[in-house]
Amino acid sequence: MKVVHLPCYQENPYQSLLFKALQLRGIKAIDGGGGGNFLRSILFRWKPDVVHFHWLHPYVLRPSALMSWLRTFRFLAEVLLIRITGRRIVWTLHNISNHEGRYPHIERFAGHWLGKIAHRIICHSHFAADQAVDGLGIVRSKIHVTPHPSYIGSYPDVVKPEVARKQLGLNPTSTILLFVGRVCAYKGVSELISAVLLLADKNENIELVIAGRPQSKEYEGELVELANHHPRIHFHLHYIADEELPTYFGAADVVVFPFQQILTSGSVVLAMNFGRACIAPRIGAIPETLPPTQTDLTYDPQDENGLSHCINQAIQMQSNLPAIGAENRRCSETWTWDKLAADCEAIYRKNSS
């Protein structure tokens, strides 16, 4: 069996790990590229049995609304033609619309109709499944829910805290908060900085590390200006390579995810894999992902003081954070790529319930 995945991104190990797990099951996973034209390659070059879509925005969004609508209708017509040729269409719903908020109504329109054309939809949480039904009008019987797999074994072991903190120039006794990953507005980074600034003046036992590539130079400038050279806010504003991650996670007491919006978060799973406690709002799939031991570190996104309260809680319970992190890792160990591959195989072969 041959399955082409569209689009494919090398920065995120999600697809490469899924490909390996599928190949162990005798399924040839084909990298369909990063968002170009695919119809001719599917019909005449790859000739797959299944076409598995992941993200839609590379195929439907263009600089203008008019061009995006035209591209959307073309995309849907091509997918329908592929289905007519007898190939099975599968879509993993990673998000409802793109994080940058470009023409979300167009992307939702595309998702609604792709949901009708596709044979099966894969969601990584029951919340995502509900969103697919309520937000996109997808028939629930088409949806299969399976947990987002963990990244355990895909990265080097976490660096010991004392070593990691020395490498990053951090106080060995401070409560270290970490934000790591693409630095984007929808992830609430400016709100995180503001919360830390309020607490830092009252509590010297706190430091914040922001590590990742900003979405733009303008946004980078906004964040640096907001922090105002505070000595306990540390910027590492560049792409964080895989081999660097164990040092950043090793230095952290708690990883903060001040998301403004999210559906499924692989970054929360990654923090759990590294055995770290997490601060996060109770939105999207996060309440399903984090175990009950995390309750004191999650907050209502409508509470304007929720993030600050959780950070203060983390400071107060610093000695308990390693145990919370250990439970996070134990919980995430059960989410395997083989399980996801098995579910995908059943869907590809029309055997899923």
C-alpha positions in Angstrom: 0.0 0.0 0.0 1.2 3.5 -0.9 0.1 6.6 1.0 1.0 10.2 0.0 1.0 12.7 2.8 0.3 16.4 2.0 1.9 18.7 2.9 5.1 17.5 4.6 7.3 19.6 6.9 10.7 18.6 8.1 10.9 21.0 11.1 8.3 19.0 13.0 9.2 15.4 13.6 5.5 14.4 13.7 5.4 13.2 10.1 8.9 11.5 10.0 8.0 9.5 13.1 4.6 8.5 11.7 6.3 7.5 8.4 8.7 5.2 10.3 5.9 3.6 12.2 3.8 3.1 9.0 6.8 1.6 7.2 7.1 -1.0 9.9 3.6 -2.1 9.0 4.5 -2.4 5.3 2.9 0.8 4.2 5.0 3.1 1.9 4.6 6.7 3.1 5.4 9.3 0.4 6.5 12.8 1.1 4.1 15.0 -0.9 6.1 18.2 -0.5 5.3 21.5 1.2 2.2 22.8 -0.5 2.6 22.9 -4.3 0.4 21.4 -7.0 -0.2 17.8 -6.4 -2.9 16.5 -8.8 -0.6 15.5 -11.7 1.9 13.8 -9.3 -0.9 11.8 -7.6 -2.4 10.6 -10.9 0.7 9.9 -12.9 3.8 9.7 -10.7 3.0 8.6 -7.1 -0.1 6.6 -7.9 -1.0 6.1 -4.2 -3.8 4.1 -2.8 -4.5 6.7 -0.2 -4.1 10.5 -0.1 -3.6 11.7 3.5 -3.9 15.5 4.1 -2.7 17.2 7.2 -2.8 21.1 6.9 -5.0 22.9 4.4 -3.7 26.5 4.4 -0.7 25.8 2.1 -3.2 24.7 -0.6 -6.0 27.2 -0.2 -4.6 30.5 1.1 -3.0 33.1 -1.2 -2.1 36.8 -0.6 -5.5 38.1 -1.6 -9.0 36.9 -0.7 -10.0 36.5 -4.4 -7.0 34.3 -5.2 -7.6 32.3 -2.0 -11.2 31.6 -3.0 -10.2 30.6 -6.5 -7.4 28.3 -5.1 -9.9 26.8 -2.7 -12.4 25.8 -5.4 -9.6 24.4 -7.4 -8.3 22.4 -4.4 -11.7 20.9 -3.6 -12.3 20.0 -7.3 -8.9 18.2 -7.4 -9.6 16.3 -4.2 -13.0 15.3 -5.5 -11.4 14.1 -8.8 -8.9 12.1 -6.8 -11.7 10.4 -4.9 -13.6 9.6 -8.1 -10.5 7.8 -9.4 -11.0 5.3 -6.5 -8.4 6.6 -4.0 -9.2 6.9 -0.3 -9.0 10.4 1.2 -8.0 10.9 4.8 -7.5 14.1 6.7 -5.8 14.7 10.1 -7.4 17.7 11.6 -4.4 19.4 13.3 -6.2 22.8 13.5 -9.4 24.4 12.3 -7.7 27.4 10.7 -4.2 28.7 10.4 -2.6 30.3 13.5 -1.8 33.6 11.7 -5.6 34.3 11.2 -5.4 34.8 7.5 -8.8 34.4 5.8 -10.1 31.9 8.5 -13.6 31.9 6.9 -12.0 30.6 3.6 -10.1 27.9 5.3 -13.2 26.8 7.3 -15.1 26.7 4.0 -12.4 24.4 2.6 -12.4 22.3 5.7 -16.2 21.9 5.6 -16.1 20.6 2.1 -13.0 18.5 2.5 -14.8 16.9 5.5 -17.6 15.9 3.1 -15.3 14.6 0.4 -12.9 12.7 2.7 -13.6 9.1 3.8 -12.2 9.6 7.3 -11.1 12.4 9.6 -8.4 11.8 12.3 -8.5 14.0 15.5 -6.1 14.0 18.4 -8.7 14.8 21.0 -12.4 14.7 21.7 -12.4 18.5 21.8 -11.0 18.6 18.3 -13.7 16.1 17.2 -16.4 18.3 18.7 -14.9 21.3 16.9 -15.0 19.4 13.6 -18.7 18.6 14.1 -19.8 22.0 15.5 -17.4 24.3 13.5 -17.0 22.5 10.2 -20.2 20.5 10.0 -18.4 17.2 9.7 -20.4 14.0 10.3 -19.2 12.5 13.6 -19.3 9.0 12.2 -16.4 9.9 9.9 -14.2 11.0 12.8 -11.7 8.8 14.6 -10.1 10.1 17.8 -6.6 8.9 18.8 -4.1 10.6 21.2 -1.2 12.7 19.8 1.9 10.4 20.2 4.8 11.2 22.4 8.3 12.2 21.2 10.1 10.0 23.8 13.2 8.5 22.2 13.3 11.1 19.4 15.5 13.6 21.3 18.6 13.2 23.5 18.1 12.8 27.2 17.4 15.9 29.2 20.4 17.7 30.6 20.8 17.8 34.4 19.4 21.1 35.8 22.6 22.3 37.4 24.5 21.7 34.1 21.8 23.2 31.9 21.4 26.3 34.1 25.2 26.9 34.1 25.2 26.6 30.3 22.4 29.2 29.9 23.7 31.5 32.6 20.7 31.1 35.0 20.6 31.2 38.8 20.8 27.6 40.1 18.1 28.3 42.8 15.6 30.4 40.9 12.2 29.1 39.7 12.9 28.9 35.9 10.0 29.4 33.5 10.5 28.3 30.0 8.7 29.3 26.8 10.2 27.3 23.8 9.1 27.1 20.2 8.1 29.4 17.4 7.5 32.8 19.1 4.1 34.0 17.8 1.4 36.4 18.9 -1.3 33.7 19.2 0.8 31.9 21.7 0.5 34.7 24.2 4.2 35.5 24.6 3.6 39.2 25.3 1.1 38.3 28.0 3.6 36.0 29.5 6.2 38.7 29.7 3.7 41.1 31.3 2.8 38.6 33.9 6.4 37.9 34.8 7.2 41.6 35.0 4.4 42.0 37.6 5.7 39.1 39.7 9.4 39.7 39.3 9.3 43.0 41.3 7.7 41.1 44.2 9.6 37.9 44.0 13.3 37.6 43.2 13.1 33.8 42.9 11.8 33.8 39.3 13.4 33.9 35.8 11.9 33.6 32.4 13.6 32.1 29.3 12.0 32.7 25.9 13.6 30.5 23.3 12.6 30.3 19.6 12.4 32.1 16.3 10.0 35.1 16.3 7.3 35.2 13.7 8.7 38.6 12.5 11.3 41.2 13.3 8.5 43.6 14.2 7.1 41.2 16.8 10.6 40.5 18.1 11.1 44.2 18.6 7.8 44.5 20.5 8.8 41.8 22.9 12.2 43.1 23.6 10.8 46.6 24.2 8.1 45.2 26.5 10.7 43.3 28.6 12.7 46.6 28.8 16.0 44.8 29.5 14.8 43.2 32.7 17.6 41.2 34.1 15.5 38.1 34.8 13.9 37.8 31.3 16.3 36.0 28.9 15.7 36.0 25.2 17.2 33.3 22.9 15.4 34.4 19.7 16.7 32.0 17.2 15.7 28.6 15.8 16.2 26.0 18.6 17.8 22.9 17.1 16.7 19.5 18.4 20.0 18.9 20.1 19.6 22.2 22.1 16.1 21.2 23.5 17.4 19.0 26.3 19.4 21.9 27.7 16.4 24.3 27.7 14.1 21.7 29.2 16.7 20.6 31.7 17.1 24.2 33.0 13.3 24.7 33.4 11.2 24.0 36.5 8.0 24.6 34.5 7.2 25.1 30.8 4.6 27.8 30.1 2.0 27.7 27.3 0.1 31.0 27.5 -1.9 30.2 24.3 -4.6 32.5 23.2 -6.0 29.8 20.9 -5.0 26.2 20.3 -6.6 22.9 19.1 -3.9 20.3 19.5 -0.5 21.0 20.9 2.5 18.7 20.2 4.6 21.2 22.2 2.7 20.3 25.4 3.3 16.6 24.7 7.0 17.3 24.2 7.3 19.1 27.5 5.6 16.2 29.2 8.1 13.8 27.5 10.9 15.8 29.0 9.4 15.3 32.4 8.4 18.9 33.0 5.4 20.5 34.7 3.3 22.7 32.5 1.4 26.0 32.9 -1.4 26.2 30.4 -5.0 27.5 29.9 -7.9 25.1 29.9 -8.6 25.4 26.2 -8.5 23.0 23.2 -7.1 19.6 23.9 -5.0 20.7 26.8 -7.4 19.5 29.5 -7.5 16.1 27.9 -3.7 16.0 27.6 -2.5 17.0 31.0 -3.2 14.6 34.0 -5.1 15.7 37.1 -1.8 16.4 39.0 -1.5 19.5 36.8 -4.8 21.1 38.0 -3.2 23.8 40.1 -1.1 24.9 37.1 -4.0 25.3 34.6 -6.2 28.3 34.4 -9.4 29.7 32.9 -8.4 31.7 29.8 -11.2 34.2 30.6 -9.5 35.0 34.0 -7.1 37.9 33.3 -5.1 37.0 36.4 -5.1 33.2 35.7 -1.7 33.1 34.1 -0.1 35.2 36.9 -1.8 33.0 39.5 -0.4 29.8 38.0 3.1 31.3 37.8 2.8 32.3 41.5 1.6 28.8 42.3 4.6 27.3 40.5 6.9 29.5 42.6 5.2 28.4 45.8 5.3 24.7 44.9 8.8 24.6 43.3 9.8 21.5 45.3 6.8 19.6 44.0 7.3 20.4 40.3 9.7 17.5 39.6 7.1 15.0 40.8 4.4 16.6 38.6 6.8 16.5 35.7 7.6 12.8 36.3 3.8 12.0 36.3 3.5 14.0 33.0 6.2 11.8 31.5 4.6 8.5 32.8 1.3 9.6 31.3 2.8 10.5 27.9 4.7 7.2 27.6 1.5 5.4 26.7 0.9 7.5 23.5 2.9 5.6 20.9 3.5 6.1 17.2 2.8 2.4 16.7 -0.8 3.1 18.1 -1.3 6.0 15.7 0.2 3.9 12.8 -2.2 1.0 13.6 -5.2 3.4 13.6 -4.0 4.9 10.3 -3.6 1.5 8.7 -7.1 0.4 9.8 -8.5 3.7 8.3 -6.5 3.2 5.1 -7.7 -0.3 4.7 -11.3 0.7 5.6 -11.3 -1.4 8.8 -11.7 1.3 11.4 -14.8 1.6 13.5 
